[in-house]
Amino acid sequence: MSKLLSEFPGHSYDQWYAAAEALLKGADFDQKLVSKTYEGITIQPIYRREDIAELEHRKHLPGSASLVRGSHTDGFLKSGWEVSQELKAPTPQTLNSLIHEGLNGGQSELNLFVGCGQDDCCTGGTRIDAVADLKVALDGVALDAVSTWWQCGPANVATAAIVIAAAEDMGVPAAKLRGGFENDPLGQLAAKGISRQPLALRFDHMAALTDYAARHAPGLRTISVTGDVWHNAGATATQELGCVIATTVAYIEEMKTRGLDPAAVLPRIRLRLAVGSDYFMEIAKIRAARWLWSKVAAAYGVENAPVHIHASTSKWNKTTYDAHTNMLRVTAEAFAAVVAGADSLHIGPYDEISGETDEFSRRIARNLHTILREECGLDRVIDPAGGSSYIEWLTDKIAEKSWAVFQDIEKQGGMLAALEAGTVQQAVQDVCKAKLQNVRRRKDKIVGANMYPDLKGGKLEIHKAECRAGLVIPGASAPQPLDITPSDNSSMVEQAIAAAMAGATKLSLAISTGFVCEETGPTVTALPARRAAEEYEALRDASAAFAAQTGSAPAILQLNIGPSRKYRLRADWTAAFFEAAGFAVDGKRDFKGIDEAVAALTESTAAIAVITSDDDNYLQVAEALAQAVKNAKPGIHLLLAGAPGENESAWRAAGIDEFVNVRSNNYELNEQLLKKAGVL
């Protein structure tokens, strides 16, 4: 070993820096190798032990203090993460089939959507009217052996009563149930812009269900904080975490006013974080979330309060065109979530954003869990990211900046006050605009959308039903008055469970618990989910509609002049530039001279042409070719591939209208050309 070390001596940072500068050959080090994230974090090209030597969280073991290294001392060694795939079906019978498909395919937590009662619920949830419906959906399921998580919307007490009553009827007492009920009033308010019920009522029901779980069902969580509301609207990692912590604190305070101790509330909370495409950022984000949680727990004097983090792959970066590329994205996202130590994970099927998945897409998504566990062995190591200088440093920075976001929200009066003022939404919208601008300029690359589009592939059709929550449900039984006293404690839940066991419907339970009322909650600026590829998909849709109407896609002719070997990379890059908008680019032919190129143009029906060659050849032919093109086809819109430099004025005078190069705004130029082609 000593000989080996002598043959490979260590090197200092100064030596590395000097070698890097030499390779840059005069280029600015910071411009070439230093980057800045949307979070405002400056990323250096290399990190060393010295950079993380004094970080507080590195002194803590897994399951202790900051919890950065994991909520539990043994990480995944004991039980691994929950395979928590979301399941949506309109009827109990169909849901039962999906449940058994999932369980047989490795699913360990049932992540189920309950609809609003309409046959075609906009969430894709199941119509559950009473215990009988739920028993059909859960037929053959051992509820004491599998966790069940219910995405039930605002009517969580009514849903919980039916679930617990059905479990009792199936021989499983509430004390043996695991999982919980998603309940995030402020997250739903931010996403929709309105609450159909007064928030005080929502918090009363949250407190009642939390009190019941603390007394009778220790394995159930009754409060959720959904960070993906912010992420999928375009937020940064630090904005997502800051909002998550501010919302968590808001819920703890609301529960305190209703007599619940924070020590009883914290174990009932489940955080849901989105996992995006910035691999290291997402690992650090989840690790930082545990640190921030530990700070909140310490502030309330609660010890031994591990957090449950549910991770869900991002929808922000998914595409409807070339949708199979979504499988690559979720693979990296899932890997990041597991490396970071998420407690449960939903990996979105590649066709998830369509609203309807198929057996193949669901199976592939579930199989990724198996690959991460059986082939990557990520369940056999505690804190896989621990010790990485970059990730440890980044974890610290994200925690610091997220805490600053949280403190700013608190200065405004808390999460609700910030939502009502619109400051949180505006901050997220500002980031979203910056991200979309970088997508337009292709600084942020989305394969299948603004980069490497597959024009021969199909598109996922989006199935999105209109929201009809609160409207009369066709065929539903008339609600019956029930002997339930609305309250903010477990007695209301106990009464609701008893009524559900006696056959009460969900609507009757909702009315009798005070949930259905004339009063509504606050209205704020909505922050709906976005996707980065939406604008490009709209261009592709317009081109597809044009092709369907005219019989051919909008066309661009590439006038490739000279030997192909000199500019083929440029020609291919230019073709892909326009294909992102759905243009059919005729760019495989190379023309020996001006006459040959003009002859091809005369035969073509294209209303747009782009001259493509190498820079040296441009000096010889650009002006003459441009003049010949405009003489042959005066109405043609003519571009040149490359940066014109000092030749711009002369080339424009010769007839060149635009230049396309790496500094061009891809979206705006394509939009302009589609308008000239009569597509838009």
C-alpha positions as CSV (number, residue, x, y, z in Angstrom):
1,M,0.0,0.0,0.0
2,S,2.8,2.4,0.8
3,K,4.4,1.9,-2.6
4,L,1.0,2.5,-4.3
5,L,0.6,5.7,-2.4
6,S,4.1,6.9,-3.3
7,E,3.3,6.3,-7.0
8,F,0.1,8.3,-6.8
9,P,0.9,11.3,-4.5
10,G,-1.8,13.6,-3.4
11,H,-2.4,17.0,-5.0
12,S,-3.5,20.3,-3.5
13,Y,-6.5,22.3,-4.7
14,D,-4.1,25.0,-5.9
15,Q,-2.4,22.4,-8.2
16,W,-5.8,21.3,-9.5
17,Y,-6.9,24.9,-10.1
18,A,-3.7,25.7,-12.0
19,A,-4.2,22.6,-14.2
20,A,-7.8,23.6,-14.8
21,E,-6.9,27.1,-15.8
22,A,-4.2,25.8,-18.2
23,L,-6.8,23.6,-19.9
24,L,-9.2,26.6,-20.3
25,K,-6.5,28.4,-22.4
26,G,-7.4,31.8,-21.2
27,A,-11.2,31.4,-20.8
28,D,-12.7,32.7,-17.6
29,F,-12.7,30.0,-14.9
30,D,-16.0,31.2,-13.3
31,Q,-17.8,31.5,-16.6
32,K,-16.8,28.1,-17.8
33,L,-16.8,26.0,-14.6
34,V,-18.9,27.7,-12.0
35,S,-22.7,27.6,-12.3
36,K,-25.6,29.1,-10.4
37,T,-28.9,27.3,-9.6
38,Y,-32.4,28.7,-9.6
39,E,-32.1,28.5,-5.8
40,G,-29.4,31.2,-5.9
41,I,-26.7,28.6,-4.9
42,T,-23.3,29.0,-6.6
43,I,-21.9,25.6,-7.6
44,Q,-18.2,25.1,-7.8
45,P,-16.7,22.4,-10.1
46,I,-15.1,20.5,-7.2
47,Y,-15.7,20.0,-3.5
48,R,-13.2,18.7,-0.9
49,R,-13.2,17.5,2.7
50,E,-12.2,21.0,3.8
51,D,-15.4,22.4,2.4
52,I,-17.6,20.3,4.8
53,A,-15.3,19.8,7.8
54,E,-17.3,22.2,10.0
55,L,-20.8,21.3,8.9
56,E,-23.0,20.7,12.0
57,H,-25.0,17.7,10.6
58,R,-22.0,15.7,9.8
59,K,-21.5,15.0,13.5
60,H,-24.9,13.3,13.7
61,L,-25.6,9.6,13.2
62,P,-28.6,8.2,11.3
63,G,-31.8,8.5,13.4
64,S,-30.4,11.2,15.7
65,A,-30.2,14.9,16.1
66,S,-30.6,16.6,12.6
67,L,-31.9,13.3,11.0
68,V,-30.0,14.3,7.8
69,R,-28.6,10.8,7.5
70,G,-32.0,9.2,7.9
71,S,-35.0,9.1,10.2
72,H,-34.0,5.7,11.5
73,T,-30.8,4.2,12.9
74,D,-30.9,1.3,10.5
75,G,-32.0,3.1,7.3
76,F,-33.5,0.6,4.9
77,L,-31.8,-2.4,6.4
78,K,-34.9,-3.4,8.4
79,S,-37.8,-2.8,6.1
80,G,-36.8,-0.8,3.0
81,W,-39.0,1.9,1.5
82,E,-42.7,1.5,0.7
83,V,-43.6,0.9,-2.9
84,S,-46.4,3.3,-3.0
85,Q,-47.8,3.5,-6.5
86,E,-50.8,5.7,-7.0
87,L,-53.9,3.7,-8.2
88,K,-56.9,5.3,-9.9
89,A,-60.1,3.6,-11.0
90,P,-63.6,4.9,-11.5
91,T,-65.4,1.9,-9.8
92,P,-64.6,-0.3,-6.8
93,Q,-64.5,-3.4,-9.0
94,T,-61.9,-1.9,-11.3
95,L,-59.9,-0.6,-8.3
96,N,-59.8,-4.1,-6.8
97,S,-58.3,-5.4,-10.0
98,L,-55.6,-2.7,-9.9
99,I,-54.9,-3.4,-6.3
100,H,-54.2,-7.1,-6.9
101,E,-52.2,-6.3,-10.0
102,G,-50.1,-4.0,-7.8
103,L,-49.7,-6.3,-4.8
104,N,-48.8,-9.2,-7.1
105,G,-46.2,-7.0,-8.8
106,G,-44.4,-5.9,-5.6
107,Q,-46.5,-3.0,-4.3
108,S,-46.3,-2.6,-0.5
109,E,-48.5,0.4,0.1
110,L,-51.9,1.0,-1.5
111,N,-51.9,4.7,-2.6
112,L,-55.6,5.1,-3.5
113,F,-57.6,8.0,-4.9
114,V,-61.2,8.4,-3.6
115,G,-63.4,10.4,-6.0
116,C,-65.9,13.2,-5.2
117,G,-68.8,10.9,-5.9
118,Q,-69.2,11.7,-9.6
119,D,-69.0,8.8,-12.0
120,D,-66.2,10.6,-13.9
121,C,-64.3,12.3,-11.1
122,C,-61.7,14.8,-12.3
123,T,-59.0,13.3,-10.1
124,G,-59.7,9.8,-11.5
125,G,-60.8,8.7,-8.0
126,T,-63.1,5.8,-7.2
127,R,-66.7,6.4,-6.3
128,I,-67.1,5.2,-2.7
129,D,-70.5,5.8,-1.3
130,A,-70.5,3.4,1.7
131,V,-68.8,0.5,3.4
132,A,-70.1,-2.0,0.9
133,D,-68.3,-0.2,-1.9
134,L,-65.1,-0.2,0.0
135,K,-65.3,-3.9,0.8
136,V,-65.6,-4.6,-2.9
137,A,-62.5,-2.5,-3.6
138,L,-60.6,-4.2,-0.8
139,D,-61.8,-7.8,-1.4
140,G,-58.9,-10.2,-0.8
141,V,-56.6,-7.6,0.8
142,A,-55.1,-8.3,4.2
143,L,-55.4,-4.8,5.6
144,D,-53.3,-5.6,8.7
145,A,-50.4,-6.6,6.4
146,V,-50.3,-3.7,3.9
147,S,-50.2,0.1,4.4
148,T,-53.1,2.0,2.8
149,W,-52.9,5.7,2.0
150,W,-56.1,7.5,1.0
151,Q,-56.0,10.6,-1.2
152,C,-59.6,11.6,-0.4
153,G,-59.8,15.3,-0.8
154,P,-61.4,17.5,1.8
155,A,-64.0,15.0,3.1
156,N,-61.4,13.1,5.1
157,V,-63.5,12.4,8.2
158,A,-66.3,10.8,6.1
159,T,-63.8,8.8,4.1
160,A,-61.9,7.7,7.2
161,A,-65.1,6.6,8.9
162,I,-66.0,4.4,6.0
163,V,-62.4,3.0,5.7
164,I,-62.2,2.2,9.4
165,A,-65.7,0.8,9.5
166,A,-64.9,-1.4,6.5
167,A,-61.7,-2.6,8.1
168,E,-63.5,-3.5,11.3
169,D,-66.1,-5.4,9.3
170,M,-63.2,-7.3,7.6
171,G,-61.8,-8.2,11.0
172,V,-59.0,-5.6,11.2
173,P,-59.3,-3.2,14.1
174,A,-58.2,0.4,13.7
175,A,-55.2,-0.2,16.0
176,K,-53.7,-2.5,13.3
177,L,-54.2,-0.2,10.3
178,R,-51.2,1.5,8.7
179,G,-51.1,4.4,6.3
180,G,-53.4,7.4,6.6
181,F,-55.5,10.0,4.9
182,E,-54.2,12.9,2.8
183,N,-55.4,16.2,4.3
184,D,-53.6,19.4,3.2
185,P,-56.1,22.3,3.2
186,L,-53.5,25.0,2.6
187,G,-51.9,23.0,-0.3
188,Q,-55.2,22.5,-1.9
189,L,-56.0,26.2,-1.4
190,A,-52.8,27.2,-3.2
191,A,-53.4,24.8,-6.1
192,K,-57.0,25.6,-6.7
193,G,-57.2,29.2,-5.4
194,I,-60.3,28.6,-3.4
195,S,-61.5,26.5,-0.5
196,R,-65.1,25.2,-0.7
197,Q,-65.3,25.0,3.1
198,P,-64.2,27.4,5.8
199,L,-60.6,26.7,6.8
200,A,-61.7,26.6,10.5
201,L,-64.0,23.7,9.7
202,R,-61.2,22.0,7.8
203,F,-58.9,22.3,10.8
204,D,-61.7,21.1,13.1
205,H,-61.9,17.9,11.1
206,M,-58.1,17.6,10.9
207,A,-58.0,17.9,14.7
208,A,-60.8,15.4,15.2
209,L,-59.2,12.8,13.0
210,T,-55.7,13.4,14.5
211,D,-57.1,13.1,18.0
212,Y,-58.8,9.8,17.0
213,A,-55.6,8.4,15.5
214,A,-53.5,9.4,18.5
215,R,-56.0,7.6,20.8
216,H,-57.0,4.5,18.7
217,A,-54.9,4.1,15.5
218,P,-51.2,4.8,16.1
219,G,-50.3,3.6,12.6
220,L,-52.4,6.2,10.8
221,R,-51.3,9.6,9.7
222,T,-53.9,12.2,9.4
223,I,-52.1,15.4,8.2
224,S,-50.2,15.7,4.9
225,V,-48.1,18.5,3.6
226,T,-47.7,18.3,-0.2
227,G,-44.6,19.9,-1.5
228,D,-45.2,18.8,-5.0
229,V,-48.0,21.5,-5.2
230,W,-45.1,24.0,-5.3
231,H,-42.6,22.0,-7.3
232,N,-45.0,21.2,-10.1
233,A,-45.9,24.9,-10.3
234,G,-42.3,25.6,-11.1
235,A,-40.8,26.3,-7.6
236,T,-37.2,25.9,-6.6
237,A,-36.2,23.2,-4.1
238,T,-35.8,25.8,-1.4
239,Q,-39.2,27.4,-2.1
240,E,-40.7,23.9,-1.9
241,L,-39.1,23.1,1.4
242,G,-39.7,26.6,2.9
243,C,-43.5,26.3,2.0
244,V,-43.6,22.7,3.4
245,I,-42.1,23.8,6.7
246,A,-44.3,26.9,7.0
247,T,-47.4,24.8,6.3
248,T,-46.3,22.2,8.8
249,V,-45.9,24.9,11.5
250,A,-49.3,26.3,10.6
251,Y,-51.0,22.9,11.1
252,I,-49.2,22.4,14.4
253,E,-50.4,25.7,15.6
254,E,-54.0,25.1,14.5
255,M,-53.9,21.8,16.3
256,K,-52.6,23.4,19.4
257,T,-55.5,25.8,19.5
258,R,-57.8,22.8,19.4
259,G,-56.1,21.2,22.4
260,L,-53.7,18.8,20.7
261,D,-50.1,18.6,22.0
262,P,-47.4,18.8,19.3
263,A,-46.0,15.5,20.6
264,A,-49.3,13.9,19.4
265,V,-49.5,15.9,16.2
266,L,-46.0,15.4,14.7
267,P,-46.2,11.6,14.4
268,R,-49.5,12.1,12.5
269,I,-47.9,14.2,9.7
270,R,-46.6,12.9,6.4
271,L,-44.5,15.1,4.1
272,R,-44.8,14.6,0.3
273,L,-42.0,15.9,-1.8
274,A,-41.6,16.0,-5.5
275,V,-38.4,14.6,-7.0
276,G,-37.2,16.4,-10.1
277,S,-34.5,16.0,-12.7
278,D,-31.6,17.8,-10.9
279,Y,-30.3,14.6,-9.4
280,F,-27.9,16.0,-6.7
281,M,-30.2,18.8,-5.8
282,E,-33.1,16.4,-5.1
283,I,-31.0,14.1,-3.0
284,A,-29.9,17.1,-0.9
285,K,-33.4,18.5,-0.7
286,I,-34.8,15.4,0.9
287,R,-31.9,15.2,3.3
288,A,-32.4,18.9,4.2
289,A,-36.1,18.3,4.7
290,R,-35.4,16.0,7.6
291,W,-33.0,18.5,9.1
292,L,-35.7,21.3,8.9
293,W,-38.2,18.9,10.4
294,S,-35.8,18.2,13.3
295,K,-35.5,22.0,14.0
296,V,-39.3,22.3,14.1
297,A,-39.6,19.4,16.4
298,A,-36.9,20.8,18.7
299,A,-38.7,24.2,18.7
300,Y,-41.8,22.5,20.0
301,G,-39.9,20.4,22.5
302,V,-40.7,17.1,20.9
303,E,-38.1,14.4,21.1
304,N,-37.8,11.2,19.0
305,A,-40.0,12.5,16.2
306,P,-38.9,10.8,13.0
307,V,-40.5,12.3,9.9
308,H,-42.2,10.2,7.1
309,I,-41.2,11.5,3.7
310,H,-43.2,10.3,0.8
311,A,-41.5,11.1,-2.6
312,S,-43.3,11.4,-5.8
313,T,-41.6,11.7,-9.2
314,S,-42.0,15.2,-10.8
315,K,-44.7,16.0,-13.4
316,W,-43.0,19.3,-14.3
317,N,-40.5,17.7,-16.7
318,K,-42.8,15.1,-18.3
319,T,-43.8,15.1,-22.0
320,T,-46.8,14.0,-24.0
321,Y,-44.7,13.7,-27.2
322,D,-42.1,10.9,-27.2
323,A,-43.5,9.9,-23.8
324,H,-41.3,6.9,-23.4
325,T,-38.5,9.3,-22.5
326,N,-40.4,9.8,-19.3
327,M,-39.2,6.4,-18.2
328,L,-35.6,7.7,-18.2
329,R,-36.6,10.7,-16.2
330,V,-38.4,8.8,-13.5
331,T,-35.5,6.3,-13.2
332,A,-33.1,9.1,-12.3
333,E,-35.7,10.7,-10.0
334,A,-36.5,7.4,-8.2
335,F,-32.8,6.7,-7.7
336,A,-32.3,10.1,-6.1
337,A,-35.3,9.6,-3.8
338,V,-34.0,6.3,-2.6
339,V,-30.4,7.5,-2.1
340,A,-31.8,10.4,-0.1
341,G,-33.7,8.0,2.1
342,A,-37.4,8.6,1.3
343,D,-39.7,6.4,3.4
344,S,-42.2,5.7,0.6
345,L,-42.1,6.4,-3.2
346,H,-44.5,6.8,-6.1
347,I,-42.7,6.3,-9.4
348,G,-45.0,7.8,-12.1
349,P,-45.7,5.5,-15.1
350,Y,-44.5,7.1,-18.3
351,D,-48.1,7.8,-19.4
352,E,-49.2,9.2,-16.0
353,I,-49.8,12.8,-17.2
354,S,-52.4,11.5,-19.7
355,G,-54.7,10.7,-16.8
356,E,-55.0,7.0,-17.8
357,T,-52.2,4.5,-17.4
358,D,-52.0,1.0,-18.8
359,E,-50.8,-2.3,-17.4
360,F,-47.4,-2.1,-19.2
361,S,-46.6,1.4,-17.9
362,R,-47.6,0.6,-14.3
363,R,-45.6,-2.6,-14.4
364,I,-42.4,-0.9,-15.6
365,A,-42.8,1.8,-12.9
366,R,-43.1,-0.9,-10.2
367,N,-40.2,-2.8,-11.6
368,L,-38.0,0.2,-11.1
369,H,-38.4,-0.3,-7.3
370,T,-37.2,-3.9,-7.7
371,I,-34.2,-2.8,-9.8
372,L,-33.2,-0.2,-7.2
373,R,-33.5,-2.8,-4.5
374,E,-32.4,-6.1,-6.0
375,E,-29.9,-4.9,-8.6
376,C,-28.6,-1.7,-7.2
377,G,-28.7,-2.9,-3.6
378,L,-29.8,0.5,-2.3
379,D,-31.7,-1.2,0.6
380,R,-28.4,-2.7,1.9
381,V,-26.6,0.5,2.9
382,I,-27.4,3.3,5.4
383,D,-27.3,6.8,4.0
384,P,-25.8,6.1,0.6
385,A,-25.1,9.8,0.0
386,G,-23.3,10.3,3.3
387,G,-19.7,11.5,3.0
388,S,-20.1,12.9,-0.5
389,S,-18.5,16.3,-0.1
390,Y,-20.7,17.9,-2.7
391,I,-24.0,16.5,-1.4
392,E,-23.1,17.2,2.2
393,W,-22.3,20.8,1.3
394,L,-25.4,21.2,-0.9
395,T,-27.6,19.7,1.9
396,D,-26.3,22.4,4.2
397,K,-27.0,25.2,1.7
398,I,-30.5,24.0,0.8
399,A,-31.4,23.8,4.5
400,E,-30.0,27.3,5.1
401,K,-31.9,28.9,2.2
402,S,-35.1,26.9,2.8
403,W,-35.1,28.1,6.4
404,A,-34.8,31.7,5.2
405,V,-37.8,31.2,3.0
406,F,-39.7,29.8,6.0
407,Q,-38.7,32.7,8.2
408,D,-39.8,35.2,5.5
409,I,-43.3,33.5,5.4
410,E,-43.5,33.6,9.2
411,K,-42.7,37.4,9.2
412,Q,-45.7,37.8,6.9
413,G,-47.9,36.2,9.5
414,G,-47.6,32.6,8.5
415,M,-48.6,30.5,5.5
416,L,-52.2,31.5,5.2
417,A,-51.4,35.2,5.4
418,A,-48.6,34.8,2.8
419,L,-51.1,33.0,0.5
420,E,-53.7,35.7,0.9
421,A,-51.1,38.4,0.2
422,G,-50.0,36.4,-2.9
423,T,-46.3,36.8,-2.1
424,V,-45.6,33.1,-2.1
425,Q,-47.4,32.6,-5.4
426,Q,-45.6,35.5,-7.0
427,A,-42.2,34.2,-6.0
428,V,-42.9,30.8,-7.5
429,Q,-44.3,32.4,-10.6
430,D,-41.2,34.4,-11.1
431,V,-39.0,31.3,-10.9
432,C,-41.4,29.5,-13.3
433,K,-41.1,32.2,-15.8
434,A,-37.3,32.1,-15.6
435,K,-37.4,28.3,-16.1
436,L,-39.7,28.5,-19.1
437,Q,-37.5,31.2,-20.6
438,N,-34.5,28.8,-20.3
439,V,-36.6,26.0,-21.8
440,R,-37.3,28.4,-24.8
441,R,-33.6,29.1,-25.2
442,R,-32.8,25.4,-24.7
443,K,-30.5,26.1,-21.8
444,D,-32.8,23.7,-20.0
445,K,-33.1,20.7,-22.2
446,I,-36.2,18.4,-22.4
447,V,-35.6,15.4,-24.6
448,G,-38.5,14.8,-26.9
449,A,-39.7,18.4,-26.6
450,N,-37.1,21.2,-27.2
451,M,-34.3,18.7,-27.9
452,Y,-34.1,15.6,-30.1
453,P,-37.8,15.5,-31.0
454,D,-39.2,12.3,-32.6
455,L,-41.5,13.5,-35.3
456,K,-42.6,9.9,-36.1
457,G,-43.8,9.2,-32.6
458,G,-47.3,9.7,-31.3
459,K,-48.7,11.8,-28.5
460,L,-50.4,10.9,-25.2
461,E,-53.9,12.2,-25.2
462,I,-54.8,14.1,-22.0
463,H,-57.9,12.7,-20.3
464,K,-59.1,15.4,-17.9
465,A,-62.7,15.5,-16.7
466,E,-64.4,18.7,-15.6
467,C,-64.5,19.2,-11.9
468,R,-68.1,18.7,-10.7
469,A,-67.4,18.5,-6.9
470,G,-70.4,19.8,-5.0
471,L,-72.9,19.1,-7.7
472,V,-75.8,16.7,-7.5
473,I,-74.6,13.1,-8.0
474,P,-76.8,11.3,-10.5
475,G,-78.3,8.1,-9.0
476,A,-77.1,8.8,-5.5
477,S,-79.3,8.0,-2.5
478,A,-80.8,10.9,-0.7
479,P,-78.7,11.8,2.3
480,Q,-80.1,10.7,5.7
481,P,-79.8,12.7,8.9
482,L,-77.4,11.0,11.3
483,D,-76.9,11.4,15.1
484,I,-73.4,12.9,14.9
485,T,-72.3,16.0,16.9
486,P,-69.7,18.0,14.9
487,S,-66.6,18.7,17.0
488,D,-62.9,19.0,16.8
489,N,-62.1,15.8,18.8
490,S,-62.2,12.1,18.4
491,S,-65.8,11.8,19.5
492,M,-67.1,13.0,16.1
493,V,-65.0,10.4,14.3
494,E,-66.2,7.6,16.6
495,Q,-69.8,8.6,16.0
496,A,-69.1,8.7,12.2
497,I,-67.5,5.3,12.3
498,A,-70.5,3.8,14.1
499,A,-72.8,5.4,11.5
500,A,-70.8,4.1,8.6
501,M,-70.9,0.6,10.1
502,A,-74.7,1.0,10.2
503,G,-74.8,1.7,6.5
504,A,-74.5,5.5,6.4
505,T,-73.4,7.0,3.0
506,K,-70.4,9.2,2.5
507,L,-72.6,12.2,1.7
508,S,-74.7,11.6,4.8
509,L,-71.6,11.5,6.9
510,A,-70.2,14.7,5.3
511,I,-73.5,16.6,5.9
512,S,-73.9,15.3,9.5
513,T,-70.3,16.2,10.5
514,G,-70.9,19.8,9.3
515,F,-68.6,19.4,6.3
516,V,-71.3,20.4,3.7
517,C,-72.3,24.0,4.5
518,E,-73.2,27.2,2.7
519,E,-70.1,29.1,3.9
520,T,-66.9,28.9,1.9
521,G,-63.3,29.5,2.7
522,P,-60.8,32.1,1.4
523,T,-60.0,32.9,-2.2
524,V,-56.3,33.4,-3.2
525,T,-54.3,33.5,-6.4
526,A,-54.2,30.0,-7.7
527,L,-50.9,28.2,-8.4
528,P,-51.8,25.4,-10.8
529,A,-49.4,22.7,-11.9
530,R,-47.4,23.4,-15.0
531,R,-45.2,21.3,-17.3
532,A,-42.1,22.7,-18.9
533,A,-42.8,21.1,-22.2
534,E,-46.4,22.5,-22.6
535,E,-45.4,25.4,-24.8
536,Y,-43.5,23.2,-27.2
537,E,-46.3,20.7,-27.3
538,A,-48.7,23.5,-28.3
539,L,-46.4,24.2,-31.3
540,R,-46.3,20.5,-32.2
541,D,-50.1,20.3,-31.9
542,A,-50.5,23.3,-34.2
543,S,-48.2,21.7,-36.8
544,A,-50.0,18.4,-36.5
545,A,-53.4,20.1,-37.0
546,F,-51.9,22.0,-40.1
547,A,-50.7,18.6,-41.5
548,A,-54.2,17.1,-40.9
549,Q,-55.8,19.9,-42.7
550,T,-53.4,20.4,-45.7
551,G,-52.0,16.9,-46.0
552,S,-48.4,17.8,-45.1
553,A,-46.5,19.3,-42.2
554,P,-45.1,22.8,-42.4
555,A,-41.9,22.5,-44.4
556,I,-38.4,24.0,-44.3
557,L,-35.8,23.3,-47.0
558,Q,-32.2,23.2,-46.0
559,L,-29.9,24.6,-48.6
560,N,-26.7,22.6,-47.7
561,I,-23.9,24.1,-49.8
562,G,-20.5,22.3,-50.2
563,P,-19.0,19.1,-48.9
564,S,-21.2,17.6,-46.2
565,R,-18.3,16.6,-44.0
566,K,-17.5,20.3,-43.3
567,Y,-20.9,21.2,-41.8
568,R,-23.0,18.0,-41.2
569,L,-23.1,18.6,-37.4
570,R,-24.4,22.1,-38.0
571,A,-26.9,20.8,-40.5
572,D,-28.2,18.2,-38.1
573,W,-28.3,20.6,-35.2
574,T,-30.3,23.1,-37.4
575,A,-32.8,20.5,-38.5
576,A,-33.4,19.5,-34.9
577,F,-33.8,23.2,-34.0
578,F,-36.9,23.5,-36.3
579,E,-38.2,20.0,-35.7
580,A,-38.9,21.0,-32.1
581,A,-41.9,22.9,-33.4
582,G,-43.0,20.1,-35.8
583,F,-41.5,21.4,-39.0
584,A,-40.7,18.8,-41.6
585,V,-37.1,19.7,-42.5
586,D,-35.8,18.5,-45.9
587,G,-32.1,18.6,-44.9
588,K,-30.4,15.4,-46.1
589,R,-29.4,16.6,-49.6
590,D,-26.1,18.5,-50.2
591,F,-25.9,20.9,-53.2
592,K,-22.7,21.4,-55.1
593,G,-23.4,25.0,-56.1
594,I,-25.9,27.8,-56.2
595,D,-27.7,26.7,-59.3
596,E,-28.4,23.3,-57.9
597,A,-29.7,24.7,-54.6
598,V,-32.0,27.2,-56.4
599,A,-33.4,24.5,-58.6
600,A,-34.3,22.4,-55.5
601,L,-35.9,25.4,-54.0
602,T,-38.0,26.1,-57.1
603,E,-39.3,22.5,-56.9
604,S,-40.1,22.7,-53.2
605,T,-43.3,23.9,-51.7
606,A,-41.5,25.1,-48.6
607,A,-42.1,28.7,-47.7
608,I,-39.0,28.8,-45.5
609,A,-35.4,27.9,-46.3
610,V,-32.2,27.9,-44.3
611,I,-28.7,28.2,-45.9
612,T,-26.3,25.8,-44.2
613,S,-22.5,25.4,-44.7
614,D,-19.3,26.1,-42.9
615,D,-18.1,29.6,-42.0
616,D,-15.4,29.7,-44.6
617,N,-17.8,28.7,-47.4
618,Y,-20.3,31.4,-46.2
619,L,-17.7,34.0,-47.1
620,Q,-17.7,32.7,-50.7
621,V,-21.4,31.9,-51.4
622,A,-23.7,33.4,-48.7
623,E,-24.5,36.7,-50.5
624,A,-24.8,35.3,-54.0
625,L,-26.9,32.4,-52.8
626,A,-29.2,34.7,-50.8
627,Q,-29.7,37.0,-53.9
628,A,-30.4,34.0,-56.2
629,V,-32.9,32.6,-53.7
630,K,-34.8,35.8,-53.4
631,N,-34.8,36.3,-57.1
632,A,-36.2,32.8,-57.7
633,K,-38.7,32.9,-54.9
634,P,-39.3,36.5,-53.7
635,G,-41.7,35.5,-50.9
636,I,-39.4,32.9,-49.3
637,H,-38.4,33.5,-45.7
638,L,-34.6,32.9,-45.7
639,L,-32.4,32.0,-42.7
640,L,-28.7,31.2,-42.4
641,A,-27.4,28.7,-39.8
642,G,-24.6,30.3,-37.8
643,A,-23.5,33.5,-36.3
644,P,-23.0,36.3,-38.9
645,G,-20.5,38.4,-36.9
646,E,-19.4,41.4,-38.9
647,N,-21.1,40.1,-42.0
648,E,-24.6,40.6,-40.7
649,S,-25.4,43.9,-42.5
650,A,-24.2,42.7,-45.9
651,W,-25.9,39.3,-45.6
652,R,-29.2,40.9,-44.6
653,A,-28.9,43.3,-47.5
654,A,-28.5,40.3,-49.8
655,G,-31.8,38.8,-48.6
656,I,-31.2,36.8,-45.4
657,D,-34.0,37.5,-43.0
658,E,-32.9,35.7,-39.8
659,F,-29.9,33.8,-38.4
660,V,-30.2,30.7,-36.4
661,N,-27.5,29.7,-33.9
662,V,-27.0,28.7,-30.3
663,R,-27.9,32.2,-29.1
664,S,-31.3,32.1,-30.8
665,N,-34.5,31.8,-28.7
666,N,-35.6,28.5,-30.1
667,Y,-39.3,28.8,-29.1
668,E,-39.8,32.4,-30.2
669,L,-38.1,31.9,-33.6
670,N,-40.1,28.7,-34.3
671,E,-43.3,30.5,-33.2
672,Q,-42.5,33.3,-35.6
673,L,-41.8,30.9,-38.5
674,L,-45.0,28.9,-37.8
675,K,-46.9,32.2,-38.2
676,K,-45.2,32.9,-41.5
677,A,-46.1,29.4,-42.7
678,G,-49.7,30.0,-41.9
679,V,-49.8,27.5,-39.1
680,L,-50.5,29.9,-36.2
